[in-house]
């Protein structure tokens, strides 16, 4: 009998020379595969709509639309905010503004890069203290991320309970809360280039800088009076929210760096 042939020596039937050939010739199998592909495409569309509902990907790209000039100017404002005089956004504030066109617009590029840099510097600090392990570094990254999520949720819950309506979008809030990692990076970097007794003054300066930066930025988004507040109490509650967001940043900076310094 010929190798690869049938019992009469002829060629093998089509699609039977390999496993699954009969399955591929089954019409019901083809229908099932097409139905599965359509179901997968439908599930992908539903998932994209749900993601777009809670997080607009089309708007998210504006927060990463930066260039080198913007990053340099924004870092200078974050580290030395006292010389900056113009804090308003000149473009339409109803939609996100690409940061490369407006240095006062919030971005997510610097917070994300500052967070990654913070994790790398934390690894260096742990290594110098002979405490570095991948597990410890992973816990450090997870802890920093969880605290950021808790901070943002606490602020959103507070504004919801107090019925305060502001122009501050959720992504704006994440950006402003994420700028603290620039202060964390500067403190962790300075400890290797300054005397140990310089660290408390550096920590104080970093805390005052981030508070000043946030107050000047957020008051344009939080303080304007809204007719829904009523009875003139809106500005008072808005001021409390503004001070709350700004005042907790030095606490988080200290919490995230004191055990590494």
N, C-alpha and C positions, 0 to 999 in steps of 0.2 A: 504494500500500500504506500502510495506516495506521501512524503512528509508534507503536512499542511493541507492535504487534500481530503476528500471524503472517501467513503468506503469504495467508490468506483474509480478513484484516481483523479477526479475532476477538481477544480479549484473550490475553495471554501466559499460558502454563501457570504454575501456582503455583510459587514459589521459583526460577523461571528468569529473573526480571527482574534478578537481581544475581549477582555472581560467587560461586561456591560453593553455589548453590542446590541443584544436583543432589546434591552431597556431603551436604548436610543431610538430603535425602530418602532417602539410602541407609541401610537398616536396619543393615548391618554397621558403618557409621560411627557410628551412635548407640551400638551395643554397645561399640565401641572407646572412645568417649568416656566411657561409664559405667564401663568397666573401668579406664580411666586415672584417673578421679576416685577410684575405690575404692583403686587402687594408691597414689595420692598420700596419701589418708587413712591407709592402713596404714603408709606410710613416715613420716608425721608422728607416728603413735602410737609406732612403734619408736624414732624419734629422741627423743621425749619420755621414753620409758622409759630410754634410754641416758643422757640428761642427768640424769634423776632418780637413776640409779644412782651416778654420780660426783659430782653436785652436787644436793642436795635443794633444789629451788626452794621447797617448802613451809616448810623450815626457814630458808632464806636470808632470807625476809621478816622474820623476827624480828630479824635483825641491822640492819635499817633501820627498825625500829619505834621511832623516837625522837621527842622533842618539844623545844621550845625550852628548857625547864627542864633537861632532861637534857644537852643540848649545852653549855649554859652551865656546869653543874656539872662535866661531864667535862673540858672545856677548862681549868677552874680546877684540877682535880686533876692534869692533865697538866703544866701550867706551874708549879704550886706544890704538889707532892705531899707535902711534908714535914709539913704540918699535918693531913693526912687520917689518921684513926686506925682506922676500920673498913673492912677490905678484903674481908671475906667476902661471899658472895652468899647472901642469906637464903632465896631461893626454891629449888625443886627444880633441882638441877644436872644431872639426867639428860637433860633437854631444854633447848634454847636458851631463855633468858629474854628477854622483850622489854625492851630497855634503858630504856625510859621508866618501867618499874617498879622498876629496880634500877640505880643509878648505877655499881656495880662490874662490871656485866655488860659484856662486850666488844661492840662494835658495828662496823659497816662504813661507816656514814654519815660519821663524822668522818674516817676514813682516806681515803675516796674524795674528800670535799670538800677535805681537806688536800692530797691529791695534785694535784687540779685547781688549787688555789691555788698550789702549788709551781710548776707549769708556767707559770702566769700571771706569778708573780714572777720566774721565770727569764727570761721574755720581756722584762720591764721591765729586769732587770739587763743582759741582752745588748744591749738598746737603748741604755742609758746608756753602754755600752762600745763602741758602734758596731759590734757584732758580730751584730746581729739579722738573721736571714733565716728564712723559713718552714721551710727545710730544717734549719737548725741547731736551731730550736725543736722540730721533729719528732724529731730525733735525741736531744735532751735528754729528751723525754717517753718515747721508746722505751727509752733507756738506763736511766732510773729504773724503768720497769716491768720490764725484763729483770732488773735487779739484785734487785728484790723477789721475782721468781719464783725466781731462783737461790738467794736467801737461804732462802725457804720450803722449796724442794726439798732444800737442804743439811741443814736441821734435820730434816726428815722422814726423810731417808736416814740421818742419824746416829742417830736414835731407833730406826730399824729395825735397823741393824747392831748396835747395843748392846743390842737386845732390851728396850727400856724401854717399858712400857705406862703411859700417863698419862691423866688426864681431859681433856687438852688436845685439842680437836677441830681439824680442819684450818682451818675458818673462824675459830675463835678465834685460831689461830696467824697467819693472814693479818691479822686485826684488830690484834693486838698488834705485829706487825712494821710495820703501816701507820701506827701512831701516831707513828713517827719523823718523818713529814712535818709534823706540828705543830711539832716542833722546828726543822725546816728552814725553815718559814714564819716562825717567830719570829726566826730569825737573819737571814734575808734582809730582813725588815722592819726590824729594829733597826739595820741598817747605814746606813739613811738618817736615823735619828733620834738616833744616839749618835756620840761621837767614835770615830775609828778605833782608838784604843788601848783602847777598851772592848770591842771585838769578842772578843779572846781570853778575857776573863772571862765574857762572855755565852755563848761557845761551851762553856766549862767548866761553867757552871751548867746549860745545857741538857743536856749530856751526863750530868751527875750526876742531874738530874731524871728523865730517861728511864730510866736504869739503876735508880734507886730505885723508880720506878713499876712497872717490869717485875718486879723482884725481889719486891716485895710482892704483886703479882697472881699471878705464875706459880708462886710457891712453894706456893700453895694448890692448884694444879692438877698440879704435877710432883712435889713432894717426898713426898706420902703414900706410905708403903711398900706395895708390892704383893707378895703371896705368890709370884708367879711369878718374882720376881727371885732369891730364894734366897741363902743364905750371907751375908746382911747386906751385900752389895755394892750393892744397889739404890739406897740413899740416896746413896752416893758418886757413882755414875754420874748420878743425877738432879741432884745438886748441880752436876756438871760441865755438864750440859745447860742448867741454869738460868743458870749464869754465862756460858756460851757465847752463849745467846740475848741476854742482857742486855748483854754486853760488846761485841758486834759492832754494836750500834745506834749508839754514838758514832762508830765508824769509818765507817758508812754516812752519817751526818749530815755528817761532815767531807768525805767523798768527793763528796757531792751538792751541797755549798755552797761549797767552798773556791775553785773556779774561777769562781764567780759573784760572790763578795764583793769 
